[in-house]
Amino acid sequence: MSYRPSIDLERHREPLLAILRVVTSQPAMDRHDLEQLRRRYRKEDGGLFRNDDLIHAYRQFAGSFGLPAYDPAVLNALRMKPVRTSSGVTTVTVLTKPYPCPGECIFCPNDVRMPKSYLSDEPGAQRAELNGFDPYLQTYMRLTALRKIGHPTDKVEVIVLGGTWSFYPETYQIWFIKRIFDALHDFGNSIDRCEEVRTLLNEGSQFKPHTEIVTESDAQSVKIAGTHIDQTYNQVVQSVYHDEMYRSRHQAQLIANGLAERTPITEFATWTELEAAHRENETAACRCVGLVIETRPDHISVEEVLRVRRLGCTKVQIGIQSLNDQVLTKNRRGHQVAATRRAIKLLRQAGFKIHAHWMPNLYGSDVSSDIRDYRELWNSPDFRPDELKIYPCSLIESAELMQRYQDGSWQPYNHDQLMELLIACFRMTPEYVRLTRVIRDIPGTDIVVGNKLTNLRQLVEEQLARQDERSSDIRGREIKGKFVRSDDLRLDELWYTSNIGDEVFLQFITEDRDIAGFLRLSLPTEAPITDELTSAAMIREVHVYGQAMNIGESSSGRAQHSGLGTQLIERAAEIARERGYGKLSVISAVGTREYYRKRGFEDGTLYQHRHL
């Protein structure tokens, strides 16, 4: 693919082949043994070969120089940071540009160099700024980096973060997603247009680091929130980026009227163009198997849900923060719990996977009320999300919460309080939920006071293990890279009630309840959100765990590509038929449409359907 090799393969061929011959004969070797090999066979100057050197050499030499043909198990032994694709897909995260936000939450950071709630020294934010927040560059460069360290890039879940997605102009939304697909296609075809995009960005202010665009006085106007606020985040953003936002809107209007030419960085695309990109991606070398956006509950409507689905999205991250109206009001969240109930219902009616964000230790809460809040999250059919990020509130200097800290009305939980809360939360988490995060990835230097540990999940799991317990959530039970046989698995069914009907969580598990794959089946009893879903049961997600492998690859003993997904679909169809539904629909990602076609599904407008 399009990245510059870091090593001359011909010059170092012999020591590289010596390492690879051992690895190909022992593909299950551990990291320690690989490290010993690297130390035994060195470069001419005595330096060690990096893992990405070995990966590049293996890709070039497999099947020649006495090495056996390419084997994904060998690449797995060489892969750096295998956890990044141990859940079965390769994840690429991109950020939208800084833009006004409809919220006024007092806990939210106000870094005007970033989209609302993000900080300029968070890893993902740094990558976004380095690429001028351009969707093509962010996607392409991240794919390049992941492939270089050995990860497959044919099945990609794209996560779009930054601000409130629903508040950005529709033309920007369509363009942003379209350019992500352009990057996937170019990367899969070994076409690199990054320099062209960089050149265009360099001609304007867009590509300048936002740390340079934003003056010190701009930053300080919201950074001194601990004593007073000169300007709001939105006021500063509109002031600093006024020319850029005006130019983008003006260009979009001219292009829509056929009065201007477009470039790759012009923030305009049509639905027709995006739909063409979708069709191309269905059989592309680099497919989008999941597309995620994040938004607020009060910006979810029937029209917004269907628009997001039309973009190709399959999952929505939604900041619920608290289920206590008083806490929401004190933190100036801008909506009540009723908005969260309505948003989750609409998203579930449309078949989306719901990834909620929940924040303990907000202003006005305490450990006991947070535990009650978390219990309500699972006891009430109105909520029960599929995935959850637990974000204990962190105090950031630019947040208005600084004022509450300085007057003594808010304090962060100490370590013991936080552990008490999290252990209680882990014990209450159902098996159908995946706890994706237990702390936000905020650098400790940005946290004024409170928890700065980044391994809270590990600490909680260690504490549970000491009491002969473990987390029952999906992430705590994933088989990841373990080898399993089909005889080791059994199909388990977990039924629960949602605010639109029944949900069935079908899972293939081992005797110890480790999970190899699952399917989320919705059996609605209310009127559908669109006529396309009339009389339909809905597959909201199919996921098979284990290290991600390329399309068409297989490896003995691994869950991926072993037929588990098909078995789950057939059982879902059987349940839907028994319950009297006329068809089984699926909220398929663009890159999985072909997969479902091969399993009897036909294309609809926004969904695929299999008649029962």
C-alpha positions as CSV (number, residue, x, y, z in Angstrom):
1,M,0.0,0.0,0.0
2,S,1.0,3.6,-0.1
3,Y,3.5,4.2,2.7
4,R,7.2,4.5,2.4
5,P,9.1,1.4,3.7
6,S,11.4,2.2,6.5
7,I,14.0,-0.3,5.5
8,D,16.0,-1.5,2.5
9,L,14.8,-5.1,2.2
10,E,17.5,-6.3,-0.2
11,R,20.3,-4.9,2.0
12,H,19.0,-6.6,5.1
13,R,17.5,-9.7,3.4
14,E,19.5,-12.4,5.1
15,P,18.9,-11.4,8.7
16,L,15.3,-10.7,8.0
17,L,14.8,-14.1,6.3
18,A,16.5,-15.7,9.3
19,I,13.9,-14.2,11.7
20,L,11.0,-14.9,9.4
21,R,12.0,-18.6,8.9
22,V,11.8,-19.1,12.7
23,V,8.5,-17.2,13.0
24,T,6.9,-19.1,10.1
25,S,7.8,-22.4,11.8
26,Q,6.5,-21.2,15.1
27,P,3.6,-18.8,14.4
28,A,2.3,-19.1,18.0
29,M,5.5,-17.7,19.5
30,D,5.1,-15.1,22.2
31,R,6.4,-11.6,22.4
32,H,9.5,-12.6,24.5
33,D,10.6,-15.1,22.0
34,L,10.2,-12.6,19.1
35,E,12.2,-10.1,21.0
36,Q,15.1,-12.6,21.5
37,L,15.0,-13.3,17.7
38,R,15.3,-9.5,17.0
39,R,18.3,-9.3,19.3
40,R,20.0,-12.3,17.7
41,Y,19.6,-11.2,14.1
42,R,20.5,-7.5,14.0
43,K,21.0,-4.9,11.3
44,E,24.5,-4.2,9.9
45,D,24.9,-1.3,12.3
46,G,23.9,-3.4,15.3
47,G,20.4,-1.9,15.6
48,L,17.3,-4.0,16.0
49,F,14.7,-4.5,13.3
50,R,11.3,-3.0,14.3
51,N,8.1,-5.0,14.1
52,D,6.9,-3.0,11.1
53,D,10.2,-3.8,9.4
54,L,9.5,-7.5,9.9
55,I,5.8,-7.1,8.8
56,H,6.9,-5.3,5.6
57,A,9.5,-8.0,4.9
58,Y,7.1,-10.8,5.5
59,R,4.5,-9.3,3.1
60,Q,7.2,-9.1,0.4
61,F,9.0,-12.4,1.0
62,A,6.2,-14.8,1.8
63,G,6.2,-17.7,-0.7
64,S,9.7,-17.0,-1.8
65,F,13.3,-17.5,-0.6
66,G,12.2,-20.8,1.1
67,L,9.4,-19.2,3.1
68,P,6.0,-20.8,3.0
69,A,3.0,-19.0,1.4
70,Y,1.4,-16.2,3.2
71,D,-0.3,-17.2,6.5
72,P,-2.4,-14.7,8.6
73,A,-1.3,-16.5,11.8
74,V,2.3,-15.4,11.0
75,L,1.3,-11.8,10.6
76,N,-0.6,-12.1,13.9
77,A,2.7,-13.1,15.6
78,L,4.4,-10.0,14.2
79,R,1.5,-7.6,14.7
80,M,2.1,-4.6,16.9
81,K,-0.6,-3.6,19.4
82,P,-2.9,-6.5,18.5
83,V,-5.6,-5.3,20.9
84,R,-6.6,-2.7,18.3
85,T,-8.2,-5.3,16.1
86,S,-8.8,-8.0,18.6
87,S,-12.5,-7.3,18.5
88,G,-12.8,-8.3,14.9
89,V,-12.6,-5.0,13.0
90,T,-10.1,-2.3,12.4
91,T,-11.2,1.0,14.0
92,V,-10.4,4.4,12.4
93,T,-11.4,7.5,14.4
94,V,-11.7,11.0,12.7
95,L,-12.7,14.3,14.2
96,T,-14.9,17.1,12.7
97,K,-13.6,20.7,12.7
98,P,-14.1,23.2,15.5
99,Y,-17.7,24.5,15.2
100,P,-20.3,26.1,17.5
101,C,-22.1,23.8,19.9
102,P,-25.7,24.0,21.1
103,G,-24.7,22.9,24.6
104,E,-23.6,25.0,27.6
105,C,-22.5,22.2,29.9
106,I,-20.4,23.4,32.8
107,F,-18.2,20.3,32.9
108,C,-17.3,20.5,29.2
109,P,-13.8,21.7,28.2
110,N,-13.7,24.9,26.1
111,D,-10.6,24.4,24.0
112,V,-11.4,26.6,21.0
113,R,-8.7,25.0,18.9
114,M,-10.8,21.8,18.9
115,P,-14.4,20.7,18.4
116,K,-16.4,21.1,21.6
117,S,-15.4,18.9,24.5
118,Y,-12.1,17.8,23.0
119,L,-8.6,19.0,24.1
120,S,-5.7,19.7,21.7
121,D,-3.3,17.3,23.4
122,E,-5.6,14.2,23.3
123,P,-4.0,11.7,20.9
124,G,-6.9,11.5,18.5
125,A,-7.3,15.3,18.5
126,Q,-3.6,15.7,17.7
127,R,-3.9,13.5,14.7
128,A,-6.9,15.4,13.5
129,E,-5.2,18.8,13.9
130,L,-2.1,17.5,12.1
131,N,-4.3,16.7,9.2
132,G,-6.2,20.0,9.2
133,F,-9.4,18.1,10.3
134,D,-9.7,17.0,6.8
135,P,-11.6,13.7,6.6
136,Y,-9.7,12.3,3.7
137,L,-6.3,12.9,5.2
138,Q,-7.3,11.6,8.7
139,T,-8.7,8.4,7.2
140,Y,-5.9,7.7,4.8
141,M,-3.1,8.4,7.2
142,R,-4.7,6.3,10.0
143,L,-5.1,3.4,7.6
144,T,-1.5,3.7,6.5
145,A,-0.3,3.7,10.1
146,L,-2.4,0.7,11.1
147,R,-1.4,-1.4,8.1
148,K,2.3,-0.5,8.6
149,I,2.1,-2.2,12.1
150,G,0.4,-5.3,10.7
151,H,-3.3,-4.7,11.0
152,P,-5.8,-5.7,8.3
153,T,-7.5,-2.8,6.6
154,D,-10.2,-4.5,4.6
155,K,-12.9,-4.2,7.3
156,V,-13.0,-0.8,8.9
157,E,-15.3,0.7,11.5
158,V,-15.2,4.5,11.1
159,I,-16.0,6.6,14.2
160,V,-16.7,10.3,13.6
161,L,-16.2,12.3,16.8
162,G,-16.1,16.0,17.6
163,G,-18.9,18.4,18.7
164,T,-22.6,17.6,18.1
165,W,-22.8,16.0,14.7
166,S,-26.4,17.0,14.2
167,F,-25.5,20.7,14.6
168,Y,-23.1,20.8,11.6
169,P,-24.6,21.8,8.2
170,E,-26.0,19.0,6.1
171,T,-23.7,19.8,3.2
172,Y,-20.7,19.5,5.5
173,Q,-22.0,16.2,6.8
174,I,-22.5,14.7,3.4
175,W,-19.1,15.9,2.2
176,F,-17.3,14.7,5.3
177,I,-18.7,11.1,5.0
178,K,-18.2,11.1,1.2
179,R,-14.5,12.0,1.6
180,I,-14.0,9.2,4.2
181,F,-15.3,6.8,1.6
182,D,-13.0,8.4,-1.0
183,A,-10.0,7.7,1.3
184,L,-11.1,4.1,1.8
185,H,-11.3,3.5,-1.9
186,D,-8.0,5.2,-2.7
187,F,-6.2,3.4,0.0
188,G,-7.6,0.0,-1.1
189,N,-6.5,0.8,-4.7
190,S,-3.0,2.0,-3.7
191,I,-3.8,5.5,-4.8
192,D,-2.4,8.3,-2.7
193,R,-3.9,11.8,-3.1
194,C,-2.7,13.1,0.2
195,E,-0.2,15.6,-1.2
196,E,-2.8,17.1,-3.4
197,V,-5.1,17.7,-0.5
198,R,-2.3,19.1,1.7
199,T,-1.3,21.5,-1.0
200,L,-4.9,22.8,-1.3
201,L,-5.2,23.1,2.5
202,N,-1.8,24.9,2.7
203,E,-3.2,27.6,0.4
204,G,-5.7,28.6,3.0
205,S,-5.9,28.8,6.7
206,Q,-7.5,25.4,7.1
207,F,-4.2,23.5,7.3
208,K,-2.4,25.8,9.8
209,P,-2.3,24.2,13.2
210,H,-5.2,25.6,15.2
211,T,-2.7,26.3,18.0
212,E,-1.4,29.0,15.6
213,I,-4.8,30.2,14.3
214,V,-6.0,30.8,17.9
215,T,-4.2,33.5,19.7
216,E,-3.3,33.4,23.4
217,S,-6.0,36.0,24.2
218,D,-8.6,33.9,22.3
219,A,-7.6,30.8,24.4
220,Q,-7.5,32.7,27.6
221,S,-10.9,34.3,27.1
222,V,-12.5,30.9,28.0
223,K,-9.6,29.4,29.8
224,I,-10.0,31.6,32.9
225,A,-13.5,30.1,33.6
226,G,-12.4,29.5,37.2
227,T,-13.0,33.1,38.0
228,H,-15.1,34.5,35.2
229,I,-15.8,34.0,31.5
230,D,-15.1,36.8,29.0
231,Q,-16.6,34.9,26.1
232,T,-18.3,31.6,25.5
233,Y,-16.8,28.9,23.4
234,N,-19.3,29.6,20.6
235,Q,-18.4,33.3,20.6
236,V,-14.7,32.7,20.3
237,V,-15.1,30.0,17.6
238,Q,-17.4,32.2,15.6
239,S,-15.0,35.0,15.9
240,V,-11.8,33.1,15.1
241,Y,-13.2,30.9,12.3
242,H,-15.7,33.4,11.0
243,D,-14.0,33.8,7.6
244,E,-13.5,30.1,7.1
245,M,-17.2,29.3,8.1
246,Y,-18.5,32.0,5.8
247,R,-16.3,30.9,2.9
248,S,-17.5,27.3,3.3
249,R,-21.2,28.3,3.3
250,H,-20.7,30.6,0.4
251,Q,-18.9,28.0,-1.7
252,A,-21.5,25.4,-1.0
253,Q,-24.2,27.8,-2.2
254,L,-22.3,28.7,-5.4
255,I,-21.7,25.1,-6.2
256,A,-25.3,24.1,-5.5
257,N,-26.3,26.7,-8.1
258,G,-23.6,25.6,-10.6
259,L,-21.6,28.8,-10.2
260,A,-18.3,27.5,-8.8
261,E,-15.9,24.7,-9.3
262,R,-15.1,22.2,-6.5
263,T,-11.8,21.0,-5.1
264,P,-11.3,18.0,-2.8
265,I,-11.4,20.4,0.2
266,T,-14.6,22.2,-0.8
267,E,-17.1,21.2,1.9
268,F,-19.9,20.2,-0.4
269,A,-21.2,17.0,-1.8
270,T,-24.6,15.7,-2.9
271,W,-26.6,12.8,-1.7
272,T,-26.3,11.3,-5.2
273,E,-22.5,11.4,-5.0
274,L,-22.5,9.9,-1.5
275,E,-24.8,7.1,-2.6
276,A,-22.5,6.3,-5.6
277,A,-19.6,6.1,-3.1
278,H,-21.7,3.7,-1.0
279,R,-22.2,1.4,-4.0
280,E,-18.5,1.4,-4.8
281,N,-17.7,0.5,-1.3
282,E,-19.9,-2.6,-1.3
283,T,-17.2,-4.6,-3.1
284,A,-14.2,-2.4,-2.4
285,A,-10.8,-3.7,-1.1
286,C,-11.2,-1.5,2.0
287,R,-14.9,-1.6,3.2
288,C,-16.7,0.4,5.8
289,V,-18.4,-2.3,8.0
290,G,-19.6,0.3,10.6
291,L,-20.1,4.0,10.7
292,V,-20.6,5.9,14.0
293,I,-21.5,9.5,14.8
294,E,-22.0,11.2,18.1
295,T,-24.8,13.6,19.1
296,R,-27.0,14.9,21.9
297,P,-30.4,13.5,22.9
298,D,-32.2,16.8,22.2
299,H,-31.1,16.8,18.6
300,I,-32.6,13.4,17.8
301,S,-35.9,13.5,15.7
302,V,-37.5,11.2,13.2
303,E,-36.0,13.3,10.4
304,E,-32.5,13.3,12.0
305,V,-32.6,9.6,12.6
306,L,-33.5,8.9,8.9
307,R,-30.9,11.4,7.7
308,V,-28.1,9.7,9.7
309,R,-29.2,6.4,8.4
310,R,-29.1,7.7,4.9
311,L,-25.4,8.7,5.5
312,G,-24.7,5.0,6.1
313,C,-24.5,5.1,9.9
314,T,-25.1,2.0,11.9
315,K,-24.4,3.2,15.5
316,V,-25.0,6.4,17.4
317,Q,-23.0,7.6,20.3
318,I,-25.2,9.7,22.5
319,G,-24.3,11.6,25.6
320,I,-27.0,10.9,28.2
321,Q,-24.6,11.9,31.1
322,S,-27.2,11.5,33.9
323,L,-30.8,10.2,34.4
324,N,-31.5,12.8,37.1
325,D,-33.3,15.9,36.0
326,Q,-31.9,18.0,38.9
327,V,-28.3,17.0,38.1
328,L,-28.9,17.8,34.4
329,T,-30.3,21.2,35.3
330,K,-27.4,22.1,37.7
331,N,-24.9,21.2,35.0
332,R,-26.8,23.2,32.4
333,R,-27.0,20.2,30.1
334,G,-29.9,21.8,28.1
335,H,-32.3,18.9,28.2
336,Q,-34.1,16.7,30.6
337,V,-34.3,12.9,30.9
338,A,-37.5,12.9,28.8
339,A,-35.3,13.9,25.8
340,T,-33.0,10.9,26.4
341,R,-36.0,8.5,26.6
342,R,-37.4,9.8,23.3
343,A,-34.0,9.8,21.6
344,I,-33.2,6.2,22.6
345,K,-36.7,5.1,21.5
346,L,-36.3,6.7,18.0
347,L,-32.8,5.2,17.5
348,R,-34.0,1.8,18.5
349,Q,-37.0,2.0,16.2
350,A,-34.6,2.7,13.4
351,G,-32.4,-0.3,14.4
352,F,-29.3,1.7,15.5
353,K,-26.8,0.3,17.9
354,I,-26.9,2.7,20.9
355,H,-23.6,3.7,22.5
356,A,-24.3,5.8,25.5
357,H,-22.0,8.1,27.5
358,W,-22.7,8.3,31.3
359,M,-20.9,10.7,33.7
360,P,-20.7,10.0,37.4
361,N,-19.4,12.7,39.8
362,L,-21.3,15.6,38.1
363,Y,-22.1,18.7,40.0
364,G,-25.0,17.9,42.3
365,S,-24.5,14.1,42.5
366,D,-22.7,11.8,44.9
367,V,-21.6,8.2,45.0
368,S,-25.0,6.9,46.3
369,S,-27.1,8.8,43.8
370,D,-24.7,7.7,41.0
371,I,-25.2,4.1,41.9
372,R,-29.0,4.6,41.8
373,D,-28.6,6.3,38.5
374,Y,-26.6,3.4,37.0
375,R,-29.1,0.9,38.3
376,E,-31.9,2.8,36.6
377,L,-30.0,2.7,33.3
378,W,-30.5,-1.1,33.2
379,N,-33.7,-1.5,35.2
380,S,-35.8,0.8,33.0
381,P,-36.8,-0.5,29.5
382,D,-36.5,3.2,28.4
383,F,-32.7,3.0,28.4
384,R,-30.7,-0.2,28.3
385,P,-28.1,0.8,25.7
386,D,-25.9,-1.7,23.8
387,E,-22.6,-0.1,24.7
388,L,-21.5,2.4,27.4
389,K,-18.7,4.7,28.1
390,I,-18.3,5.6,31.8
391,Y,-16.7,9.0,32.0
392,P,-16.1,10.1,35.7
393,C,-16.2,13.8,35.6
394,S,-12.7,15.4,35.3
395,L,-12.0,19.0,36.1
396,I,-10.5,20.9,33.2
397,E,-9.3,24.4,33.7
398,S,-11.3,25.8,30.8
399,A,-14.6,24.3,32.1
400,E,-17.1,26.5,34.0
401,L,-17.1,23.7,36.7
402,M,-13.9,25.4,37.9
403,Q,-16.1,28.0,39.6
404,R,-18.0,25.3,41.5
405,Y,-14.7,23.7,42.6
406,Q,-13.3,27.1,43.8
407,D,-16.4,27.9,45.8
408,G,-16.3,24.4,47.4
409,S,-19.7,23.2,46.1
410,W,-18.1,20.5,44.0
411,Q,-15.3,18.1,44.7
412,P,-13.9,15.2,42.7
413,Y,-14.4,11.7,44.2
414,N,-11.3,10.4,45.9
415,H,-9.8,7.1,44.7
416,D,-11.7,4.9,47.2
417,Q,-15.0,6.5,46.3
418,L,-14.4,6.1,42.6
419,M,-13.4,2.4,43.0
420,E,-16.5,1.8,45.2
421,L,-18.7,3.3,42.5
422,L,-17.1,1.5,39.6
423,I,-17.1,-1.9,41.2
424,A,-20.8,-1.5,41.9
425,C,-21.3,-0.5,38.3
426,F,-19.4,-3.5,36.9
427,R,-21.5,-5.8,39.1
428,M,-24.7,-4.3,37.7
429,T,-23.7,-4.4,34.0
430,P,-25.7,-7.0,32.0
431,E,-24.1,-9.4,29.6
432,Y,-25.6,-7.8,26.5
433,V,-23.7,-4.6,27.1
434,R,-20.1,-3.7,26.1
435,L,-18.3,-1.3,28.4
436,T,-16.0,0.4,25.9
437,R,-14.4,2.9,28.3
438,V,-14.1,3.5,32.0
439,I,-12.2,6.7,31.8
440,R,-11.8,9.4,29.2
441,D,-8.4,9.6,27.5
442,I,-7.6,13.1,28.9
443,P,-3.9,13.8,29.5
444,G,-3.2,14.1,33.2
445,T,-1.6,17.5,32.6
446,D,-5.0,18.9,31.6
447,I,-6.8,17.6,34.8
448,V,-6.7,20.2,37.5
449,V,-7.7,17.9,40.3
450,G,-9.1,14.4,40.7
451,N,-8.4,11.0,39.2
452,K,-5.5,10.9,36.7
453,L,-5.2,7.1,36.5
454,T,-5.9,5.7,33.0
455,N,-6.1,2.0,34.0
456,L,-9.3,2.2,36.1
457,R,-10.8,-0.8,34.3
458,Q,-7.8,-2.9,35.1
459,L,-7.9,-1.9,38.8
460,V,-11.6,-2.8,39.0
461,E,-11.1,-6.1,37.3
462,E,-8.3,-7.0,39.7
463,Q,-10.4,-6.1,42.7
464,L,-13.3,-8.3,41.3
465,A,-10.8,-11.1,40.7
466,R,-9.7,-11.0,44.3
467,Q,-13.3,-11.7,45.2
468,D,-13.6,-14.5,42.6
469,E,-15.8,-12.3,40.4
470,R,-15.3,-10.8,36.9
471,S,-17.1,-8.4,34.7
472,S,-19.9,-9.9,32.8
473,D,-20.0,-7.3,30.1
474,I,-19.0,-8.2,26.5
475,R,-15.5,-6.7,26.6
476,G,-14.7,-8.6,29.8
477,R,-15.7,-11.8,28.1
478,E,-14.3,-11.5,24.5
479,I,-12.3,-14.4,23.3
480,K,-10.0,-12.0,21.5
481,G,-7.0,-14.0,20.2
482,K,-7.9,-17.3,21.9
483,F,-8.3,-20.4,19.8
484,V,-11.7,-22.1,20.1
485,R,-13.4,-25.0,18.4
486,S,-17.1,-25.0,17.4
487,D,-17.5,-27.9,19.8
488,D,-16.4,-25.6,22.6
489,L,-19.3,-23.2,21.9
490,R,-23.0,-23.2,22.6
491,L,-25.8,-20.8,21.6
492,D,-27.2,-18.8,24.5
493,E,-30.3,-16.5,24.3
494,L,-30.8,-13.5,26.6
495,W,-34.3,-11.9,26.3
496,Y,-35.1,-8.5,27.8
497,T,-37.7,-5.7,27.2
498,S,-37.0,-2.4,25.5
499,N,-39.2,0.7,25.1
500,I,-40.3,-0.6,21.7
501,G,-40.8,-4.3,22.3
502,D,-38.6,-7.3,23.1
503,E,-34.8,-7.6,22.5
504,V,-33.0,-10.9,22.1
505,F,-29.2,-11.1,22.6
506,L,-28.0,-14.3,20.9
507,Q,-24.5,-15.2,21.9
508,F,-22.1,-18.1,21.2
509,I,-20.3,-18.7,24.5
510,T,-17.8,-21.2,26.0
511,E,-18.4,-23.1,29.2
512,D,-16.9,-20.1,31.1
513,R,-19.3,-17.7,29.2
514,D,-16.4,-16.2,27.2
515,I,-18.1,-14.8,24.1
516,A,-17.1,-15.7,20.5
517,G,-20.0,-13.9,18.6
518,F,-23.4,-12.3,19.1
519,L,-26.4,-10.9,17.4
520,R,-28.9,-8.3,18.6
521,L,-32.4,-9.0,17.5
522,S,-35.2,-6.4,18.0
523,L,-38.8,-7.6,18.0
524,P,-40.9,-4.4,17.9
525,T,-44.5,-4.2,18.9
526,E,-45.0,-0.5,18.0
527,A,-45.5,1.2,14.6
528,P,-42.2,1.5,12.7
529,I,-40.3,4.7,12.1
530,T,-40.5,4.2,8.3
531,D,-42.9,2.2,6.1
532,E,-39.9,0.2,4.9
533,L,-39.9,-1.6,8.3
534,T,-43.5,-2.6,8.4
535,S,-44.0,-6.1,9.8
536,A,-40.2,-6.4,10.3
537,A,-38.1,-7.9,13.0
538,M,-34.7,-6.2,13.0
539,I,-31.1,-7.4,13.2
540,R,-29.3,-4.4,14.9
541,E,-25.9,-6.0,15.0
542,V,-23.9,-9.1,14.2
543,H,-20.4,-9.4,15.6
544,V,-17.9,-12.2,15.7
545,Y,-14.9,-11.8,17.9
546,G,-11.3,-12.8,17.6
547,Q,-8.4,-11.1,15.8
548,A,-9.6,-9.3,12.7
549,M,-8.7,-11.1,9.4
550,N,-8.9,-10.1,5.8
551,I,-12.1,-10.9,3.8
552,G,-11.7,-14.5,2.6
553,E,-9.0,-15.4,5.1
554,S,-9.5,-18.2,7.6
555,S,-7.4,-19.6,10.4
556,S,-8.1,-22.9,12.2
557,G,-9.5,-22.4,15.6
558,R,-10.4,-18.7,15.2
559,A,-14.0,-17.5,15.5
560,Q,-13.8,-15.1,12.5
561,H,-14.9,-16.6,9.2
562,S,-16.0,-19.8,10.9
563,G,-19.7,-19.6,10.1
564,L,-20.9,-18.3,13.5
565,G,-22.4,-15.2,11.9
566,T,-24.6,-17.3,9.5
567,Q,-25.8,-19.5,12.4
568,L,-26.8,-16.5,14.4
569,I,-28.7,-15.0,11.5
570,E,-30.5,-18.3,10.9
571,R,-31.6,-18.5,14.5
572,A,-32.7,-14.8,14.4
573,A,-34.9,-15.7,11.3
574,E,-36.3,-18.6,13.1
575,I,-37.3,-16.5,16.2
576,A,-38.8,-13.8,14.0
577,R,-40.8,-16.3,12.0
578,E,-42.1,-18.0,15.2
579,R,-43.2,-14.5,16.5
580,G,-45.2,-13.8,13.3
581,Y,-43.1,-11.2,11.6
582,G,-43.3,-11.1,7.8
583,K,-39.6,-10.2,7.2
584,L,-36.3,-9.9,8.9
585,S,-34.6,-6.6,8.3
586,V,-31.0,-5.6,9.0
587,I,-29.4,-2.2,9.5
588,S,-26.4,-3.2,7.4
589,A,-23.3,-1.1,7.0
590,V,-22.4,-0.2,3.4
591,G,-19.5,-2.6,3.4
592,T,-21.5,-5.6,4.7
593,R,-24.3,-5.4,2.2
594,E,-22.7,-8.1,0.0
595,Y,-22.4,-10.3,3.1
596,Y,-26.1,-10.1,3.7
597,R,-27.1,-10.5,0.1
598,K,-25.3,-13.9,0.2
599,R,-27.5,-14.8,3.1
600,G,-30.8,-14.2,1.4
601,F,-31.3,-10.5,2.0
602,E,-32.5,-8.0,-0.6
603,D,-31.8,-4.3,-0.9
604,G,-34.4,-1.8,0.3
605,T,-34.0,1.9,0.5
606,L,-32.3,2.2,3.9
607,Y,-32.2,-1.4,5.0
608,Q,-31.9,-4.9,3.7
609,H,-34.7,-7.4,4.0
610,R,-35.2,-11.2,4.0
611,H,-38.8,-12.3,3.6
612,L,-39.9,-15.0,6.0
